[in-house]
Amino acid sequence: MGESDVTLTTSDIPVFKKNYPVFRFIGGNVISFFGDQIHLIAIPLMVLAITGSPLSMGLVAAFERLPILFQPFVGVLADRFNRKYLLLICDLARCIIIGLIGLLFLFDRLDIGLLYSGAFLTGVLSQIYNTSQFASVPKLVRQSDLHLVNSINTGFFNTAVLVAPGLGGLIISFYNPGYALLINSLSFLIAFFAILSLNMKVESHSGIKQKTVWIDIKEGFQFVLQTKPILYTNLAMIASVFGTTLFLTMMIFHLTETIKLSTEQTGLLLSIGGVGAICGALVTNALKRVWSYRGILFSASFIGGLSIVFFGMADTYFWLVICNAVGTLAASMLNPCIVTIRQTLTPNKLLGRVQATSRFLTWALMPLAALLAGIFASKFGTGYTIVLGGTISTFAAFIYLHHSLDF
């Protein structure tokens, strides 16, 4: 205990065009993003093959999201320990776990209990990784480049959304969902070596008396509650994430079981949605020059919520594609703005805790939403569940109109 992360001063950080370390950092993320998008299709199909139950899918999603409740402690980890080591451990561990699940499914030895366990463990590791990654970025780039880097990172993520689901659908169509998870496992291994190549200097705090974990957690909560732009984006996200989780948990089931799309059609639909997502990530950087965060966040959230409502009501492939593209465009406009607000207003020593606290507040209801998605879908159908989720997300947009976000 007693190490924080990168300690470069502004003069040490190269201009964006020559900032090769951040390029490698983003590159490792991109490869991992590709694997995650393939994972998005493979896991529901595995659940379908093992149980055929939407409730089981809800339970898998709930177990994967349950570690969100550990976020306050994850934030302390990210602020007290070397963030590079945390990133490396998480990538290597996820590589092993996801690879084992893929192999067990290939040899018909995977049962639903093991899938629940794997979902929970990867969920814990993903929470630690995401918080450490968030806290690392501001010290790798100049302040003036922060929103640009967050936009590019989101853009590359959405490129993965564009390409990977179609690839995953083809792999699963011709082979087996197990092979898709092996590719996901390989992506974590490649990301591991990308992070390993970075020369992240660390600052020792061995001479400083460590506070208790509870005091560290309290500081994170106090900062979030006192910083209005962060507080109100979190309040909006609580409702928005709940609604979106209802949608995402049942999305693949809805497309394959209710709408009766083939695996190839489902993968293609998700990939086409990536086009809108890439556009959203690119346009947000330009919009920020002429529009406040308040305007961008409200518009993107409102449009995104409506797109989910219409997705649940659509019964033709064309309209499903359009709704998904509009929704991913809106979502990709939100993310760089919210991330940059948190990173800009938070001192480095609190970055991990503020991100973890924000995730805890906004994501704490995700396990419940995932479980309710399975229950609602079993009783009322997947379409009803998705429309309900979209309605909640649409109303959440009005919280972004708070005056503190008008900058």
C-alpha positions in Angstrom: 0.0 0.0 0.0 1.2 3.5 -0.6 1.6 4.0 -4.3 -0.4 6.2 -6.6 -0.1 6.4 -10.3 1.5 8.5 -13.0 3.3 11.6 -11.8 4.2 13.4 -15.0 4.0 17.2 -15.0 2.3 19.1 -17.9 5.8 19.9 -19.3 6.7 16.2 -19.4 3.6 15.2 -21.3 4.0 15.5 -25.1 1.5 17.2 -27.4 -1.3 14.8 -28.4 0.1 14.0 -31.9 3.3 12.8 -30.3 1.8 11.2 -27.2 2.7 7.6 -28.1 2.1 6.2 -24.6 -1.5 7.3 -24.6 -1.9 5.8 -28.1 -0.7 2.4 -26.8 -3.0 2.8 -23.8 -6.0 3.5 -26.0 -4.9 0.7 -28.4 -5.0 -1.9 -25.5 -8.5 -0.6 -24.7 -9.7 -1.0 -28.3 -8.6 -4.6 -28.5 -10.3 -5.4 -25.2 -13.4 -3.5 -26.5 -13.5 -5.8 -29.5 -13.5 -8.9 -27.3 -16.2 -7.5 -25.1 -18.6 -6.9 -28.0 -18.1 -10.6 -29.1 -18.7 -11.5 -25.5 -22.0 -9.6 -25.6 -23.4 -12.0 -28.1 -21.8 -15.2 -26.9 -23.0 -15.2 -23.3 -26.7 -14.9 -23.9 -26.5 -17.7 -26.5 -24.7 -19.9 -24.0 -27.4 -19.2 -21.4 -30.0 -20.0 -24.1 -28.3 -23.3 -25.0 -27.9 -24.3 -21.3 -31.3 -23.2 -19.9 -33.4 -21.5 -22.6 -34.7 -19.2 -19.9 -34.8 -15.3 -19.9 -34.8 -15.4 -16.1 -31.4 -17.2 -16.2 -30.1 -14.4 -18.5 -31.3 -11.9 -16.0 -29.4 -13.8 -13.2 -26.2 -13.9 -15.2 -26.4 -10.2 -15.9 -27.2 -9.5 -12.2 -24.2 -11.5 -11.0 -21.9 -9.7 -13.5 -23.2 -6.3 -12.2 -23.4 -7.2 -8.5 -19.7 -6.1 -7.9 -20.8 -2.6 -8.6 -21.7 -2.5 -4.9 -18.0 -2.8 -4.1 -17.2 0.4 -5.9 -16.3 2.5 -2.9 -13.6 0.0 -1.9 -12.5 -0.2 -5.6 -11.9 3.6 -5.6 -9.7 3.3 -2.5 -7.6 0.6 -4.3 -7.2 2.8 -7.4 -6.1 5.8 -5.3 -3.7 3.9 -2.9 -2.0 1.4 -5.3 -0.1 1.6 -8.5 -2.8 1.8 -11.1 -0.7 0.1 -13.8 -0.3 -3.0 -11.7 -4.1 -3.1 -11.1 -4.7 -2.9 -14.8 -2.3 -5.7 -15.5 -3.8 -8.0 -12.9 -7.3 -7.4 -14.1 -6.5 -8.1 -17.8 -4.6 -11.3 -17.0 -7.2 -12.6 -14.6 -10.1 -11.9 -17.1 -8.1 -13.6 -19.8 -7.9 -16.8 -17.8 -11.5 -16.8 -16.5 -13.1 -16.0 -19.9 -10.8 -18.5 -21.6 -11.8 -21.3 -19.2 -15.5 -20.6 -19.7 -15.1 -20.8 -23.5 -13.2 -24.1 -23.2 -15.7 -25.6 -20.8 -18.6 -24.7 -23.2 -16.7 -26.2 -26.2 -16.4 -29.5 -24.3 -19.9 -29.4 -23.0 -18.8 -29.2 -19.4 -20.2 -25.8 -18.6 -23.2 -25.6 -16.3 -25.2 -22.5 -15.3 -23.7 -22.4 -11.8 -20.2 -22.0 -13.3 -21.5 -19.3 -15.6 -22.9 -17.4 -12.6 -19.5 -17.7 -10.8 -17.6 -16.6 -13.9 -19.9 -13.6 -14.5 -19.4 -12.5 -10.9 -15.6 -12.8 -10.9 -15.2 -11.0 -14.3 -17.6 -8.3 -12.9 -15.3 -7.7 -9.9 -12.2 -7.4 -12.1 -14.0 -5.2 -14.6 -15.0 -2.7 -11.9 -11.4 -2.5 -10.7 -10.0 -2.1 -14.2 -12.5 0.5 -15.3 -11.9 2.7 -12.3 -8.1 2.4 -12.5 -8.3 3.2 -16.2 -10.4 6.3 -15.7 -8.0 7.5 -13.0 -4.9 7.0 -15.2 -6.0 9.0 -18.2 -5.7 12.6 -16.8 -2.0 12.1 -16.0 -1.2 10.7 -19.4 -2.5 13.6 -21.4 -2.5 17.4 -21.3 -5.6 19.1 -19.8 -6.4 20.7 -23.1 -6.4 17.3 -24.8 -8.6 15.5 -22.2 -12.0 15.8 -23.9 -10.5 14.9 -27.2 -8.9 11.8 -25.8 -12.1 10.7 -24.1 -14.0 11.3 -27.4 -11.4 9.2 -29.4 -11.5 6.5 -26.8 -15.3 6.4 -27.1 -15.0 6.5 -30.9 -12.7 3.5 -30.9 -15.1 1.7 -28.5 -17.9 2.3 -30.9 -15.7 1.1 -33.8 -15.6 -2.1 -31.9 -19.4 -2.0 -31.6 -19.5 -1.6 -35.4 -17.2 -4.5 -36.3 -17.1 -7.0 -33.5 -20.7 -8.1 -33.2 -20.9 -9.0 -36.9 -17.6 -10.9 -36.5 -18.9 -12.6 -33.4 -22.1 -13.6 -35.1 -20.2 -15.2 -38.0 -17.9 -17.1 -35.6 -20.9 -18.4 -33.6 -22.8 -19.2 -36.8 -20.1 -21.3 -38.3 -18.5 -22.6 -35.1 -19.6 -22.2 -31.5 -20.0 -19.5 -28.8 -17.0 -21.0 -27.0 -14.7 -19.9 -29.8 -16.1 -16.4 -29.4 -15.1 -16.4 -25.7 -11.6 -17.7 -26.6 -11.2 -14.6 -28.9 -12.4 -12.4 -26.0 -9.8 -14.1 -23.8 -7.1 -13.4 -26.3 -8.1 -9.7 -26.5 -7.5 -9.4 -22.7 -4.0 -10.9 -23.1 -3.1 -8.5 -25.9 -4.4 -5.6 -23.8 -2.2 -6.9 -20.9 0.9 -6.5 -23.0 -0.1 -3.1 -24.3 -0.4 -1.8 -20.7 2.9 -3.6 -19.7 4.7 -1.6 -22.4 3.8 1.7 -20.7 6.3 3.4 -18.5 4.0 4.7 -15.8 6.1 6.4 -13.1 4.8 6.1 -9.6 5.0 8.5 -6.6 5.7 7.0 -3.2 3.5 7.9 -0.3 5.4 5.6 2.2 6.2 8.6 4.4 2.6 9.7 4.7 0.4 8.3 7.4 -2.4 6.3 5.7 -6.0 7.2 6.6 -8.4 4.4 7.3 -10.4 2.9 4.3 -13.6 4.4 5.7 -12.2 7.9 5.8 -11.0 7.5 2.2 -14.4 6.4 1.1 -16.1 9.2 3.0 -13.9 11.8 1.2 -15.0 10.4 -2.2 -18.7 10.6 -1.2 -18.3 14.1 0.2 -16.6 15.4 -3.0 -19.3 14.0 -5.2 -22.1 15.4 -3.1 -20.5 18.8 -2.9 -19.6 19.1 -6.6 -22.9 20.0 -8.3 -22.1 19.1 -11.9 -20.9 15.6 -10.8 -23.8 15.2 -8.4 -26.5 16.0 -11.0 -25.0 13.9 -13.8 -25.0 11.0 -11.3 -28.6 11.6 -10.4 -29.6 11.5 -14.0 -27.5 8.4 -14.6 -29.2 6.5 -11.7 -32.5 6.5 -13.5 -31.0 6.3 -17.0 -28.8 3.3 -16.2 -31.7 1.5 -14.6 -33.8 1.8 -17.7 -30.9 1.0 -20.1 -30.2 -2.1 -18.1 -33.7 -3.4 -18.5 -33.2 -2.9 -22.3 -29.7 -4.3 -22.6 -30.3 -7.4 -20.5 -33.2 -8.5 -22.8 -31.9 -7.1 -26.1 -30.4 -10.3 -27.5 -33.2 -12.5 -26.3 -35.7 -10.0 -27.8 -34.0 -10.1 -31.2 -33.4 -13.9 -31.3 -36.5 -15.2 -29.5 -39.2 -12.6 -30.0 -38.3 -11.1 -33.3 -36.8 -14.3 -34.5 -33.7 -12.8 -36.1 -30.8 -15.1 -37.0 -27.4 -14.8 -35.3 -26.0 -13.2 -38.4 -28.8 -10.6 -38.5 -28.4 -9.8 -34.8 -24.6 -9.3 -35.2 -25.2 -7.1 -38.3 -27.8 -5.0 -36.5 -25.4 -4.3 -33.6 -22.6 -3.6 -36.0 -24.7 -1.1 -38.0 -25.5 0.6 -34.7 -21.8 1.2 -34.3 -21.9 3.6 -37.3 -24.2 5.9 -35.2 -22.0 5.4 -32.2 -18.8 6.5 -34.0 -20.6 9.6 -35.3 -21.8 10.5 -31.8 -18.3 10.2 -30.3 -16.8 12.4 -33.1 -19.5 15.0 -33.0 -19.4 15.6 -29.3 -16.0 17.1 -29.4 -17.1 19.6 -32.1 -20.4 20.3 -30.2 -18.5 21.2 -27.0 -17.0 24.2 -28.8 -20.4 25.8 -29.3 -22.7 24.2 -26.8 -22.7 23.6 -23.1 -22.6 20.3 -21.4 -26.2 20.9 -20.3 -27.5 21.1 -23.8 -25.5 18.1 -25.1 -26.4 15.9 -22.1 -30.1 16.7 -22.2 -30.5 16.2 -25.9 -28.5 13.0 -26.1 -30.2 11.5 -23.1 -33.8 12.4 -24.3 -33.2 11.1 -27.8 -31.5 8.0 -26.5 -34.4 7.1 -24.2 -37.0 7.5 -27.0 -34.9 5.3 -29.3 -35.2 2.5 -26.7 -39.0 2.9 -26.5 -39.3 2.7 -30.3 -36.9 -0.3 -30.4 -39.2 -2.2 -28.1 -42.2 -1.4 -30.3 -40.5 -2.0 -33.6 -41.3 -5.3 -35.5 -39.4 -4.8 -38.7 -35.6 -5.2 -39.2 -35.3 -1.8 -40.8 -36.8 0.1 -37.8 -34.8 -2.0 -35.3 -31.6 -1.0 -37.1 -32.6 2.7 -37.1 -33.6 2.8 -33.5 -30.4 1.0 -32.4 -28.2 3.4 -34.5 -29.9 6.5 -33.0 -29.6 5.0 -29.5 -25.9 4.2 -29.8 -25.2 7.7 -31.3 -26.9 9.3 -28.3 -25.1 7.1 -25.8 -21.7 7.8 -27.3 -22.3 11.6 -27.0 -23.0 11.2 -23.3 -20.0 9.3 -22.2 -17.1 11.7 -23.2 -19.0 14.6 -21.6 -19.6 12.8 -18.2 -16.1 11.4 -18.1 -14.5 14.7 -18.8 -16.6 16.6 -16.3 -15.4 14.1 -13.5 -11.8 14.2 -14.6 -11.6 18.0 -15.0 -13.2 18.8 -11.6 -11.5 16.1 -9.5 -8.0 16.4 -8.1 -5.7 13.5 -9.0 -5.6 12.1 -5.4 -9.4 11.7 -5.5 -9.8 10.4 -9.1 -10.2 6.8 -8.2 -12.6 7.4 -5.3 -14.8 10.0 -7.2 -15.1 7.7 -10.2 -15.9 4.7 -7.9 -18.4 6.7 -5.9 -20.1 7.9 -9.0 -20.3 4.4 -10.4 -21.6 3.1 -7.2 -24.3 5.7 -7.1 -25.3 5.4 -10.7 -24.9 1.6 -11.1 -26.0 0.3 -7.7 -29.4 -0.6 -9.1 -28.1 -2.5 -12.1 -28.2 -5.9 -10.5 -31.8 -5.3 -9.5 -32.7 -4.0 -12.9 -31.1 -7.0 -14.6 -33.0 -9.4 -12.3 -36.3 -7.5 -12.9 -35.7 -7.6 -16.6 -35.7 -11.4 -16.5 -38.9 -11.4 -14.3 -40.8 -8.8 -16.4 -39.8 -10.5 -19.7 -41.0 -13.9 -18.4 -44.4 -12.4 -17.3 -45.0 -9.7 -19.9 -42.6 -10.3 -22.8 -39.3 -8.7 -23.8 -40.9 -5.9 -25.8 -42.8 -4.6 -22.8 -39.6 -4.7 -20.7 -37.6 -2.7 -23.3 -40.4 -0.1 -23.6 -40.4 0.3 -19.9 -36.7 0.8 -19.8 -36.8 3.4 -22.5 -39.5 5.3 -20.8 -37.5 5.6 -17.6 -34.4 6.6 -19.5 -36.3 9.3 -21.4 -37.6 11.0 -18.2 -34.1 10.9 -16.7 -32.9 13.4 -19.3 -34.7 16.3 -17.6 -32.2 16.1 -14.6 -29.5 17.3 -17.0 -31.2 20.6 -17.3 -29.7 21.7 -13.9 -27.9 25.1 -14.2 -24.7 23.7 -12.8 -24.1 21.9 -16.1 -24.3 25.1 -18.1 -20.6 25.4 -18.9 
